[in-house]
């Protein structure tokens, strides 16, 4: 074979090897399995999973009980969710920074006692009493933030300690006595008042919860502060190296969460028409449950406020639906526990997503 023929064969070989393999751009995406596509979808849209779970739960319980979708029962679910849903707003921004707040329920109850007792004992009008409660809640959250950022203590340990501190202060200040609604200004009870929409009674506290969710969702999505919160939770060291003052971000997050818990205290007073030192003591766990079920990662950096609201509604719907179905409280609690385990397992699976 002559040199010209050898050169022709080499050119042909080069041309063939340069041809595209037949896989169009984006072929890796096309080759993904349905399960992998679902994993990527849930990673990109954290609220889709909770929304589907809530829809399925509503359909199932509506089929199991004719009373589930009655206006009175829907009103009851929304009222029960209002307090936990508000707490979940503050809990979400803390968990987004890869922290956790076990003291949220204790802050809420302490703040409710301060508002009610000051007003009842001194005759302080509703607005100053409310503002005082907001200051107390913010200071409690700020204390958590200082211990986390200045002493570099783990948020779990810090808030476990302040949980007991705030609970003890609550019992000491209230003398373990309940303050009656008749002794308070009407403004403190306003969140428990209702109006009717389509036969369903809605409390002003529930509307306040929805507005708070909308405001916090906007702040997280459209402000520099919100982007810094996500960045700090995703990788605090990388965020610091990029110029974000992570310590200040964390202080702001815990202080803001404390203010949100004070709003929850106002809603709690209206919900039970009194201020009890024993009310809502387990709501800290319920708020964490709502956030986790709502798709926010316990490892920080991923999640949404709307998902936490859906998580609170899921818990409320499950407990209400199971109660209407005649399921014992013991098994209702177990069902919520299973939901938590499934939600955390799902989060671990979603975090393994590959680009």
N, C-alpha and C positions, 0 to 999 in steps of 0.2 A: 504494500500500500504506500503510495507516494506521499510526499509532504503536503500537497494540496488537499488530498483526501483526509489525511489526519487532522488538518486544520478545520475542514468542514465538519467532521465528527465532533470536534471540541466545541465549535460554535453552536451546533445543534444541542449538545449536552447542556451548555450554558443557558440556552434559550428555554429548554424544557424545565430546568431547575428554577428559572426566574418566574415561571408562570405561577399564578396564585393557586393555592391548594384546593380551591373550590369552596372554602368556608368564608362566607361573607363577613364583613365587619360586625362585631357583636355576637359572633358564633358562640363564644363561651357562655354568654347569657342564654342563648337558645338551648345549649346543652344542659343547663341546670335542671335538676329534678324539681317536681312540684313542691317537695318539702323544702328544698333549698331556696326556691323562690319565696315561699311563705316565710322562711327565716329572714330573708333580706327585707321583705315587706314589713314584718313586725319590728325589725331593727330601725327601719326608716320612719315608721308610723306607730309609735308606742301605744296610741289610744285605740287602735283597731281591735286588738284582742279583747280588752275590757268591754268595748261597745258590743261586740258579738256575744260575749258571755252574758252581759246584762239583757240583751234582746232575747236570747235563748231562755234565760231564767224567767223572764216575764211571761213568755209564751207557755212554758211548762207549768208554772204555778197558776196561770189563768185557766189552763185545762184541768188542773187538779182541784181548783176551788172556784165556785161561782162568785165568791165574795172578794176575790183578790183584786179585781179591776173596778170595784165599786168606788165612787168618789170618796166616801168616808175612809176606806182603807188606803187609798192613794194618798190622801191627806195625812194619815197617820205615818206612813212610810217617810214622806217628805219632812215632816216635823221631827221624826226620830233621827233623820240623817243630818239635819241642819247643824247640830252641835259638832258631831264628828267630822262632817264635811268641812266645817270652818277650821277645826283643829288640823285637818289634813292639809290645808293650804300652807300653814306654817311648817308642818312636818315635812312637806314636799321640798320646800326650798332648803331645809337643813339636809335632807337626804341627798339632794342634788349635789351638795358639796362633799359627799361621801361621809357625812356625819349621821347622827341619829339623836333624837330628843325624847328621852323617857320621862322628862319632867313636865311635858306640855299639859297634861291633865291637872297636875298639882298647881301649876301657874294659873290655869283657868279658874280653879276653885278658889285659890287664895285671892285672886283678883275680884271674883264675884263677891266674896265675903267683905273685902275692903270697900267696894262700891256700896254694898247694901248696909253694912254696919255703920259706916261713917254717916251715911244719909239718915239712917234710922236713929242713931244716937245723938247726932248734933243738929239734925234738921237741915243739913246741907241740901241745896236744890239738886235736881237731877243732873244738869249739865256739869257742874263742878265735880260731883261725885263720879260721873262717868269719866271725865278727864283724869281724875285722880287714879281711877282704876287702869286707864290706858297707860299712865306713867308707871304705875307699879308693874304692870305686865311687861312693858318695855325694859325696865330696869332688871327684872328677873331674867329676861332673855339676854340682856347685855352681860349680866354676871356669868351666864353660861359661856358666852362668847369670849369673855376675858380669860376665863379658866382654860378654854381650849386654845386660844391664840397666844397668850402670854406665858402660861405654865406648860404649854405643849402637852396637855393631858388628853387622852382619848375621849372623844365625845360621849361614848357609852358610859365610861366611868364618871365623867363630870356630871352628866344628866341623871345618872343613877343616884349620885350623892345629893344633888340639888332636889331631886324628887322627894327625898326624905326631909331635907331642910325646909322646903316650901310646905310640905304637908304638916310638919310640926308647927311651923309658924301659923298655918291656917287654923289648926286646932287650938293653939294658944290664944290667938287674937279673937276667935269666935267663941271661946270657952265651950266648944263643941255644941253650940246652940244654933238652931236654925232661925234665920231672920225672916219673918213673915212678909208676904207681899203687901199687906195692908199697912205696914210700917214704912214702906219705901215710896219715893216719888214715882209718879206714873210713868215717867220717861224710862226708868229702869225695867218696867214691865211691858213697855211698848212692843218689844220684839215678839212677844207672845200673842199679840192681837192678830186677828185674822180678817181676811176678805175672801169672797167667794168667786171662783172662776169655773163655770160649767158644772156647778154643784160640788166642786172640790174646794174645801177651805184651805187657804194658804196663809201661813204666818208671815209677818214682816221679817222675822228672823231668817226664814227660808230665802226670801228675796235678797236679804243682805248677804247671805252666803253665796248666792249666784253672782251678785255684783262683785263680791270680793274675789271669787274665782276668775271672773272676766278681767278684773283689774290686774291681778297678779299674772295671769296668762299673757296679757299685753306687755307688762313690764319685762317678763322673762324673754319674750320673743323680739321686742322692738327697742330695747334700751341697751346701752353699753353695760349697765349693771347686770342685766340678765345674762348677757354673753359671758361676762366675767364669772358669774355663778356657775355656769356650765363648764367653763374652762377650768376653774378651780377644782371642781368635782372630778373632771376627767383626768387631769394630771396637774396637781398643785405645783410641782417643781417646774414643769414646762411653762405653766402660766406665770410663775414668778419670774422666770428667765425672760419671758416675752414682755415684761414690764408691768404685769398686773400685780397690784398690792394685795396679795391673797389674804394677809392678816386682816386688812381693813374690810375686804369682802366678807370674810367670815364673821367679823364683828357686826357688820350690817345685817347679815342674814339672821343671826341669832336674835338681835334686837328687833328686827322686823317680825320674826316669828313670835316673839314675846308680845308684841302689839296685836298680832292676829289672835293669839290666845286670849287676850283681853276682850277682843270683839266676841270671841266664842263665849266668854263669861257672860257678856251682856245677853247673848242669845239664850244661854242656859238659864239665866234668871227668868226671862220671859217664858221659857219652855215649862218650868216647874212652878212658876209664880211664887218663888221664894229663893232664898240663898242658903243652901245647906252645905256644911263643911264635909259631908259624906258624899255629895253628889258628884258623879262623873269621875270617880277615882280610877276606873279602868278605861277611861276614854283615851288615855295615852296609847294603850295597846291597840284599841280599835282604830286610832288614827294611823298607826304604823301599818296595820292590816290593810286599810283603805289605800294607802300609798303604794304598798307592794302589789296588791291585786290590780291597782290601776296602771301598772306597767313601769313605774319608776324604779330604776336599778338601785339596789342597796349599795352598790360600789360607786355610785355617783356619776354625774355627767350625762345621764340619759333619762328622759321622762318628761311628763307634762302635768300641769295643774289640772287640766280637764280630765286626764286619766284618773287622778286621785278622787275627783268628784264621782266619776263612774265607779271607782272602787268602793266608795262609801255607799253608793246606791246599791251595788251588788250585795254588799254585806246586809244592808237593810232589807232588800228584797228577799234574800235567802232566809233570814231570820223570820221575817213576817210570813213568807210563803210556807215555810216548814211548820210554823205555829198554826197557821190555818189548816194545814194538812194533818194536824194532830200529832206531830212529831215531838217527842220529849225534848226539853231544854238541853239535856245532856247531849243528845245527838245533833241538835242545832249547833252547839259549841264545837262538836267534833267536825261537822261539815265546814265550819269557818276555818278550823285548823287545817283541814285537807286543802281548802282553797289557798291558804298561805303557802303550803308546801308546793303545790302545783305551780303557783305564781313564781316562787323563787326558782324552782327547777326550770321553768320556761325562760326566766331571765338569764339563767346560766347558759342555756342553749342558745339564746339570741346573742349573747355576748361573744359567742364563738364564731360569729358570722365572718366569712372571708370575702374580700373584695373581688 
